[in-house]
Amino acid sequence: MRYFVTGGAGFIGSNMVDRLLGLGHEVVVYDNFSTGRREFLENAGKYESFTLIEGDTLDLEKLKKSMAGCEFVFHFAANADVRMGCEHPKKDLEQNTIATFHVLEAMRENSIRKIGFSSTGSVYGEAAVIPTPEDAPFPVQTSLYAASKLAGEGMIAAYCEGFDFTAYIFRFVSILGERYTHGHVFDFYRKLQEDPDKLYILGNGKQRKSYLYVQDCLDAILTVIEKAQEKVNIYNLGTDEYCEVNDSAGWISEKMGLSPVFEYAGGERGWIGDNPFIYLDTAKVRGLGWTPKYSIKDGVLKTVEFLERNTWVFDVRD
């Protein structure tokens, strides 16, 4: 199989690229390197079956040409900066919604009919049903990021109906693990490196969140693609547990050998659009035979270990 991976130099994308190449597939990565890192593709570059194309998903014509000859598209490229969405609302529209439209049009041009899409559990907003299943009623959207991803889901479903596509839509909790370069573990680790005695936490630290280790995430994605048989396959991906932000901060501190004082911004939300309780029902994907191998704490600790081994990622972000 020849796969086309947008955002293939990013966190989840590059891990998927390695997995696909290891399984014997051909892979074309398409990335503009705005947040993706060439270092994450060093292993992929060892394979003759790997092709790298530097390009932007907003460049429709280049996207069409680059996708020629591929059979399946993984669309991971996106603006994932949820917290700062209100400072640049156009970015979510362009990089998430319009970019997804471009990917679909490039697929149509090249007669590619299968797409795996990285959506988000944030589309459920502040869900009334906890744990939240795929068929939960949708509330008012609380973040521009989630709204842009939900719009992308809608377009994908419409292309499935109109152009006989098959879609695999994955609503993730936050993903952790190797090559992770943004999010709370990254932020807490950096803050503690700068001041080992104090950790400033947005909100009150009691926000309840769920996380999933990246390799478990890839296992789930590939299981769904192998076994799900609907035209539009929507699956929550997460663990059957959650933790408080305070728990995660404690695990990170302990792993670093520190005992900082926690200071709080206050309030039950860390930022506008922050959901104080995220916990997805994953019975549907478990029904296909998948279960995560690692706990949330395992994922946090593995992420800290990656950051300890790869301090260069902090210089790159700065």
C-alpha positions in Angstrom: 0.0 0.0 0.0 1.2 3.5 -0.8 0.2 6.0 2.0 0.2 9.7 1.8 0.7 11.4 5.2 0.1 15.1 5.8 1.9 16.4 8.8 4.1 13.4 8.6 7.0 15.2 10.3 4.9 16.0 13.3 4.3 14.1 16.6 1.7 11.6 15.7 2.4 11.7 12.0 6.0 10.8 12.2 5.3 7.9 14.6 2.7 6.6 12.1 5.2 7.0 9.3 7.7 4.8 11.1 5.0 2.2 11.9 3.9 2.0 8.2 7.4 1.7 6.8 8.1 -1.0 9.4 5.1 -2.9 8.1 6.5 -2.8 4.6 4.4 0.0 3.1 5.4 2.9 0.9 5.0 6.3 2.5 4.9 9.8 1.1 5.2 12.5 3.7 3.8 16.0 3.0 4.8 18.6 5.5 5.5 22.4 5.6 7.7 22.0 8.7 6.0 24.8 10.5 5.8 22.6 13.6 7.1 19.2 12.3 10.8 18.4 12.6 13.1 16.9 10.1 14.8 15.0 13.0 11.6 13.0 13.4 12.1 11.6 9.9 15.7 10.4 10.3 14.6 6.8 10.7 12.1 7.1 7.8 14.9 8.4 5.6 16.7 5.0 5.8 13.9 3.4 3.7 13.9 3.4 -0.1 10.1 3.2 0.2 10.0 6.7 1.8 9.4 10.0 0.0 9.4 13.5 1.5 7.7 16.4 -0.1 7.9 19.8 1.5 4.6 21.5 0.9 1.6 23.3 2.5 -1.9 21.9 2.6 -3.1 25.4 1.6 -1.3 24.9 -1.8 -4.0 22.8 -3.5 -2.2 22.4 -6.8 1.0 21.1 -5.2 -1.1 18.8 -3.0 -2.9 17.3 -6.0 0.4 16.6 -7.8 2.1 15.2 -4.7 -0.7 12.8 -4.0 -0.5 11.0 -7.4 -0.1 7.3 -7.1 -1.2 7.0 -3.5 -4.0 4.7 -2.2 -4.7 5.9 1.3 -4.4 9.3 3.0 -3.7 10.0 6.6 -4.5 13.6 7.3 -2.6 14.6 10.5 -1.5 18.2 9.5 -3.3 20.8 11.6 -3.0 23.7 13.9 -3.2 22.0 17.3 -2.7 25.2 19.4 -6.0 25.0 21.3 -5.2 27.4 24.0 -4.2 30.4 21.8 -7.1 30.0 19.4 -8.7 33.3 20.2 -5.5 35.1 19.4 -5.5 33.8 15.8 -8.9 32.5 14.8 -8.1 32.5 11.1 -5.4 29.9 11.7 -7.9 27.3 12.8 -10.1 28.0 9.8 -7.3 27.8 7.3 -5.0 25.1 8.6 -7.8 22.8 9.9 -10.9 23.3 7.9 -9.8 24.7 4.5 -6.8 22.4 4.5 -9.0 19.4 5.0 -11.1 20.5 2.1 -7.9 20.7 0.0 -6.9 17.2 1.0 -10.3 15.9 0.0 -10.2 17.7 -3.4 -6.7 16.3 -4.0 -8.0 12.8 -3.2 -10.9 13.3 -5.6 -8.5 14.4 -8.3 -6.3 11.3 -7.8 -9.2 8.8 -7.4 -8.1 8.0 -3.8 -11.1 6.9 -1.7 -9.8 6.2 1.8 -8.9 8.7 4.5 -7.8 8.5 8.1 -8.5 11.8 9.9 -7.2 13.1 13.3 -10.1 14.8 14.9 -10.5 15.5 18.6 -12.6 14.7 21.7 -12.9 18.4 22.1 -15.8 18.3 19.6 -18.0 17.2 22.4 -17.5 20.5 24.2 -18.5 20.3 27.8 -20.3 17.0 27.4 -23.5 16.2 29.3 -22.7 12.5 29.1 -19.5 11.2 30.9 -17.8 9.0 29.8 -18.8 10.5 26.4 -19.7 8.0 23.5 -19.5 8.7 19.8 -23.2 9.3 19.5 -23.4 11.8 22.4 -25.5 14.9 21.7 -23.3 17.8 20.6 -23.3 20.9 22.8 -22.3 24.4 21.8 -18.6 24.4 20.7 -16.3 25.9 23.2 -13.0 26.2 21.2 -12.2 27.4 17.7 -9.9 24.4 17.3 -12.8 21.9 18.0 -15.2 23.9 15.8 -12.7 23.7 12.9 -12.1 20.0 13.4 -15.9 19.3 13.5 -16.3 21.2 10.2 -13.6 19.0 8.8 -15.5 15.9 10.0 -18.6 17.2 8.3 -16.9 17.7 5.0 -15.3 14.3 5.1 -18.7 12.7 5.7 -20.2 14.6 2.9 -17.4 13.5 0.5 -18.1 9.9 1.6 -21.7 10.3 0.6 -21.1 12.3 -2.6 -17.9 10.7 -3.9 -18.0 7.2 -2.4 -15.1 7.8 0.0 -14.5 5.7 3.1 -13.4 7.6 6.2 -11.9 6.7 9.5 -12.4 9.6 11.9 -10.5 9.5 15.2 -11.6 11.6 18.1 -8.5 11.6 20.3 -8.0 12.5 23.9 -4.6 14.3 24.3 -1.8 12.0 23.0 1.5 11.6 24.9 4.9 10.0 24.1 8.0 10.2 22.0 8.3 13.3 19.8 5.7 15.2 21.9 6.6 18.9 21.6 3.6 20.8 22.9 1.1 20.5 25.7 1.1 20.3 29.5 3.9 17.8 30.0 6.2 19.9 27.8 5.2 23.1 29.5 5.5 21.7 33.1 8.9 20.1 32.3 10.3 23.3 30.9 8.9 25.4 33.8 10.5 23.0 36.3 13.8 23.2 34.5 13.7 27.0 34.8 12.5 27.0 38.4 12.7 23.6 40.3 11.1 25.0 43.4 7.8 26.3 42.0 5.3 25.2 39.3 2.7 27.6 38.1 -0.5 25.8 36.9 -3.3 27.3 34.9 -6.7 26.9 36.5 -7.0 25.2 39.9 -5.2 21.9 39.1 -8.4 19.9 39.6 -9.3 19.7 35.9 -9.8 16.1 35.0 -8.2 15.0 31.8 -7.6 11.7 29.8 -4.5 10.9 27.8 -3.3 8.1 25.5 0.2 6.9 24.8 1.1 7.4 21.1 2.0 3.8 20.3 -1.4 2.7 21.8 -3.0 5.4 19.6 -1.3 4.0 16.5 -2.4 0.4 17.4 -6.0 1.7 17.7 -6.0 3.5 14.4 -4.7 0.5 12.5 -7.1 -1.8 14.2 -10.0 0.4 13.2 -8.8 0.6 9.6 -8.5 -3.1 9.4 -11.8 -4.0 11.0 -14.3 -1.2 10.7 -16.7 -1.5 7.8 -18.9 1.6 7.6 -18.7 4.3 5.1 -18.0 6.8 7.8 -16.3 5.2 10.8 -16.1 7.5 13.9 -14.1 6.2 16.9 -13.1 7.7 20.2 -9.5 6.9 21.2 -8.5 7.1 24.8 -7.9 5.1 28.0 -10.6 4.0 30.5 -9.3 6.4 33.1 -8.6 10.0 33.7 -6.4 12.1 36.1 -6.3 15.5 37.6 -3.8 18.0 36.3 -2.4 17.9 39.9 -1.7 14.2 39.5 0.2 14.7 36.3 2.2 17.6 37.8 3.1 15.4 40.7 4.2 12.5 38.5 6.4 14.8 36.4 7.9 16.5 39.5 8.7 13.1 41.0 10.2 11.8 37.8 12.5 14.8 37.7 13.4 14.3 41.4 11.8 17.6 42.5 9.3 18.7 45.1 8.1 22.1 43.9 5.3 24.2 45.4 2.3 24.4 43.1 0.9 27.8 42.5 -2.5 28.3 40.6 -4.0 30.8 38.3 -7.4 29.9 39.8 -10.8 29.0 38.3 -11.9 25.6 37.0 -10.6 26.3 33.4 -7.0 26.9 32.3 -8.0 29.1 29.4 -11.0 30.1 27.2 -12.4 26.8 25.8 -10.6 24.6 28.3 -12.9 21.7 29.2 -12.6 20.9 32.9 -13.6 17.2 32.4 -12.6 15.1 29.4 -13.3 11.4 29.5 -14.3 9.5 26.4 -16.2 6.2 26.2 -14.0 3.8 24.2 -16.2 0.8 24.2 -16.7 1.0 20.5 -13.0 0.6 19.6 -12.5 -2.0 22.4 -15.2 -4.0 20.7 -12.8 -4.4 17.8 -10.3 -6.1 20.1 -8.1 -3.1 20.9 -7.0 -2.3 24.4 -4.3 0.2 25.5 -1.1 -1.3 26.9 -0.1 1.7 28.9 -1.8 3.8 31.6 -2.0 7.6 31.7 0.8 7.7 34.2 3.0 5.5 31.9 2.4 7.9 29.1 3.3 10.9 31.2 6.5 9.3 32.4 7.5 8.1 28.9 7.0 11.6 27.7 9.3 13.0 30.4 11.9 10.4 29.5 11.8 11.6 25.8 12.2 15.2 26.9 15.1 14.3 29.1 16.8 12.6 26.2 16.0 15.3 23.6 16.4 18.7 25.2 17.0 20.2 21.7 13.2 20.3 21.2 13.0 23.2 23.7 15.5 25.2 21.7 13.5 24.5 18.5 10.2 25.7 20.1 11.9 28.8 21.4 
